[in-house]
Amino acid sequence: MELQKVEIIQDIYNENEKIALSVKQKLNDNGIFVINVLGSPGSGKTSAIKEIIKLLPDVKSYVIEGDLESDIDTQKMRAMGVETYQINTGGACHLDAPTVERALEKLSLSEKGILFIENIGNLVCTAEFVVGENIKMLICSVPEGSDKPYKYPIIFENADVIVLNKCDLKEYVDFDDKFFYDGINALNKKAPVFEVCAKTGEGFDKLVEWINKVRL
């Protein structure tokens, strides 16, 4: 009996990309710009989204929160009056396009605006799956260290914008600016880098200015 090798992984990627393209097209046709927010646990993804939304008071914001368990971040968003839907993967290390497509049925999407999809805290799997986004926004933070571009190159290569959070801690931790930026420049010369502090809001005005330029 002849054995055949079946490329299941490739089929999964292809199907995911097909659905992601459909999701993106439908949302864009309705005037909704989609940001896939990536980053490790504790980098400040939720805090960054909150600061961005605060600086866009005239823009309708929607959020899909991805976590293994809990709805802690969703409750934070809803407390701000932001329409938010929670996805709990129960162990899956990333969101995918079919999951996001189903989640969209739970949002009204009644006005033009921005949909933030906060992906699972992970610097590996999330880099490889598109979910229907216009841009990938990578949130990293000073306490994580300046070596992340070297250890997790794919996610830095795929990012459309890189946000370095918790910059107020630079004087307290061993963060090498040159090493960090040299790593990024070797991988991705197109993505702008914004240094911010979600605790104080510093630096977010420039990031929001950039977002407004690319979404319009």
C-alpha positions as CSV (number, residue, x, y, z in Angstrom):
1,M,0.0,0.0,0.0
2,E,1.5,3.3,-1.1
3,L,1.7,6.0,1.6
4,Q,0.9,9.6,0.7
5,K,2.0,12.7,2.5
6,V,-0.8,15.2,3.0
7,E,0.2,18.9,3.5
8,I,-2.5,19.7,6.1
9,I,-0.6,22.7,7.5
10,Q,-0.5,24.4,4.1
11,D,-4.2,23.8,3.6
12,I,-5.0,25.4,7.0
13,Y,-2.9,28.5,6.1
14,N,-4.5,28.8,2.7
15,E,-8.0,28.6,4.1
16,N,-7.2,31.0,6.9
17,E,-5.8,33.6,4.4
18,K,-8.9,33.2,2.2
19,I,-11.2,33.9,5.1
20,A,-9.0,36.8,6.3
21,L,-9.2,38.5,3.0
22,S,-13.0,38.2,3.0
23,V,-13.2,39.6,6.5
24,K,-10.9,42.5,5.7
25,Q,-12.9,43.3,2.5
26,K,-16.2,43.3,4.3
27,L,-15.0,45.5,7.1
28,N,-13.2,48.0,4.8
29,D,-16.3,48.2,2.6
30,N,-18.1,49.3,5.7
31,G,-15.5,51.9,6.5
32,I,-13.8,50.0,9.3
33,F,-10.0,49.9,9.6
34,V,-8.6,46.8,11.3
35,I,-5.6,46.8,13.6
36,N,-4.2,43.4,14.7
37,V,-2.5,44.1,18.1
38,L,0.3,41.7,18.8
39,G,2.7,41.4,21.8
40,S,3.8,39.3,24.7
41,P,1.8,38.9,27.9
42,G,2.3,42.1,30.0
43,S,3.7,44.3,27.2
44,G,0.7,46.6,27.6
45,K,-1.5,45.7,24.6
46,T,-4.7,46.6,26.4
47,S,-3.3,49.7,28.0
48,A,-2.0,50.9,24.6
49,I,-5.4,50.3,22.9
50,K,-7.1,52.3,25.7
51,E,-4.7,55.3,25.2
52,I,-5.2,55.2,21.4
53,I,-9.0,55.2,21.8
54,K,-8.9,58.1,24.3
55,L,-7.1,60.2,21.6
56,L,-9.7,59.3,19.0
57,P,-12.9,60.6,20.7
58,D,-14.6,61.3,17.3
59,V,-13.8,57.9,15.9
60,K,-16.1,54.9,16.7
61,S,-13.9,52.1,18.2
62,Y,-14.6,48.4,18.4
63,V,-12.5,45.8,20.2
64,I,-12.2,42.0,20.0
65,E,-10.2,40.7,23.0
66,G,-8.4,37.5,22.7
67,D,-7.3,35.6,25.8
68,L,-6.8,32.0,26.8
69,E,-9.2,32.6,29.8
70,S,-11.0,35.4,31.6
71,D,-12.7,38.6,30.4
72,I,-10.7,41.1,32.5
73,D,-9.6,43.2,29.6
74,T,-13.0,43.2,28.0
75,Q,-14.5,44.6,31.2
76,K,-11.9,47.4,31.1
77,M,-12.9,48.3,27.6
78,R,-16.6,48.2,28.3
79,A,-16.1,50.4,31.3
80,M,-14.9,53.0,28.8
81,G,-18.0,52.6,26.8
82,V,-16.3,50.6,24.0
83,E,-18.2,47.9,22.2
84,T,-16.1,44.8,22.9
85,Y,-16.4,41.1,22.4
86,Q,-14.4,38.5,24.2
87,I,-12.8,35.4,22.6
88,N,-11.4,32.8,25.0
89,T,-9.4,30.2,23.1
90,G,-9.0,27.8,26.0
91,G,-5.4,27.1,25.2
92,A,-4.9,28.0,21.5
93,C,-1.9,30.4,21.3
94,H,-3.3,32.7,18.6
95,L,-6.5,34.0,17.0
96,D,-7.3,33.0,13.4
97,A,-9.5,34.4,10.7
98,P,-12.5,32.0,11.1
99,T,-12.6,32.7,14.9
100,V,-12.6,36.5,14.2
101,E,-15.2,36.1,11.5
102,R,-17.6,34.4,14.0
103,A,-16.9,37.1,16.6
104,L,-17.9,39.9,14.2
105,E,-21.4,38.5,14.2
106,K,-21.5,39.6,17.9
107,L,-20.6,43.2,17.2
108,S,-22.9,45.8,15.8
109,L,-20.3,47.5,13.5
110,S,-23.0,50.2,13.0
111,E,-20.6,53.0,12.3
112,K,-17.4,53.6,10.4
113,G,-14.3,53.5,12.6
114,I,-11.5,51.3,13.9
115,L,-11.6,47.6,15.0
116,F,-8.8,46.7,17.4
117,I,-8.2,42.9,17.6
118,E,-6.1,42.2,20.6
119,N,-4.4,38.9,19.9
120,I,-3.2,36.3,22.4
121,G,0.0,37.3,24.3
122,N,2.5,35.4,22.2
123,L,5.5,36.4,20.0
124,V,5.5,33.3,17.8
125,C,2.2,31.9,16.5
126,T,0.4,35.3,16.3
127,A,3.0,36.4,13.7
128,E,2.0,33.7,11.2
129,F,-1.8,34.0,11.0
130,V,-3.6,36.9,9.4
131,V,-7.0,37.7,10.9
132,G,-8.4,40.2,8.4
133,E,-6.3,43.2,9.5
134,N,-5.1,46.2,7.6
135,I,-2.0,46.6,9.8
136,K,-0.2,44.6,12.5
137,M,0.8,46.7,15.5
138,L,3.4,45.1,17.6
139,I,3.6,46.2,21.3
140,C,6.8,45.5,23.1
141,S,8.0,46.9,26.4
142,V,11.3,48.0,28.0
143,P,11.2,45.5,30.8
144,E,11.1,42.6,28.2
145,G,14.6,43.6,27.2
146,S,16.3,44.9,24.1
147,D,17.0,41.5,22.6
148,K,13.5,40.6,21.4
149,P,14.1,41.5,17.7
150,Y,16.9,38.9,17.7
151,K,14.9,36.2,19.5
152,Y,11.6,36.6,17.7
153,P,12.5,38.0,14.3
154,I,9.3,36.9,12.4
155,I,6.9,39.0,14.4
156,F,9.2,42.1,14.0
157,E,9.6,41.4,10.2
158,N,5.8,41.3,9.8
159,A,4.9,44.3,11.9
160,D,3.6,47.4,10.2
161,V,4.2,49.6,13.2
162,I,6.2,48.9,16.4
163,V,5.3,50.5,19.7
164,L,7.9,50.4,22.5
165,N,5.9,50.8,25.7
166,K,6.9,51.5,29.4
167,C,9.7,53.8,28.3
168,D,9.6,55.5,31.7
169,L,11.4,52.5,33.0
170,K,14.5,52.8,30.8
171,E,16.6,54.3,33.6
172,Y,15.7,51.4,35.9
173,V,16.4,48.4,33.7
174,D,19.2,47.3,31.5
175,F,17.7,48.3,28.1
176,D,20.2,48.9,25.2
177,D,18.6,51.3,22.7
178,K,21.2,50.8,20.0
179,F,21.0,47.1,20.2
180,F,17.2,47.2,20.0
181,Y,17.0,49.5,17.1
182,D,19.9,47.8,15.2
183,G,17.9,44.6,15.5
184,I,14.7,46.2,14.1
185,N,16.6,47.9,11.3
186,A,18.1,44.6,10.2
187,L,14.7,43.0,9.9
188,N,12.2,45.8,9.0
189,K,13.2,49.2,7.7
190,K,9.6,50.2,6.8
191,A,7.8,49.9,10.1
192,P,8.0,53.1,12.2
193,V,8.8,52.8,15.9
194,F,7.0,54.9,18.5
195,E,8.3,55.1,22.1
196,V,5.4,55.5,24.5
197,C,4.3,55.2,28.1
198,A,0.8,53.9,28.6
199,K,0.9,54.9,32.3
200,T,1.3,58.6,31.5
201,G,0.1,58.7,27.9
202,E,3.4,60.1,26.7
203,G,4.1,59.5,23.0
204,F,0.7,58.3,22.0
205,D,-0.2,61.5,20.2
206,K,2.4,60.8,17.5
207,L,1.3,57.2,17.2
208,V,-2.3,58.2,16.7
209,E,-1.3,60.8,14.2
210,W,0.4,58.0,12.2
211,I,-2.7,55.7,12.5
212,N,-4.9,58.5,11.2
213,K,-2.7,58.9,8.2
214,V,-2.6,55.2,7.2
215,R,-6.3,54.6,7.8
216,L,-7.7,57.5,5.8
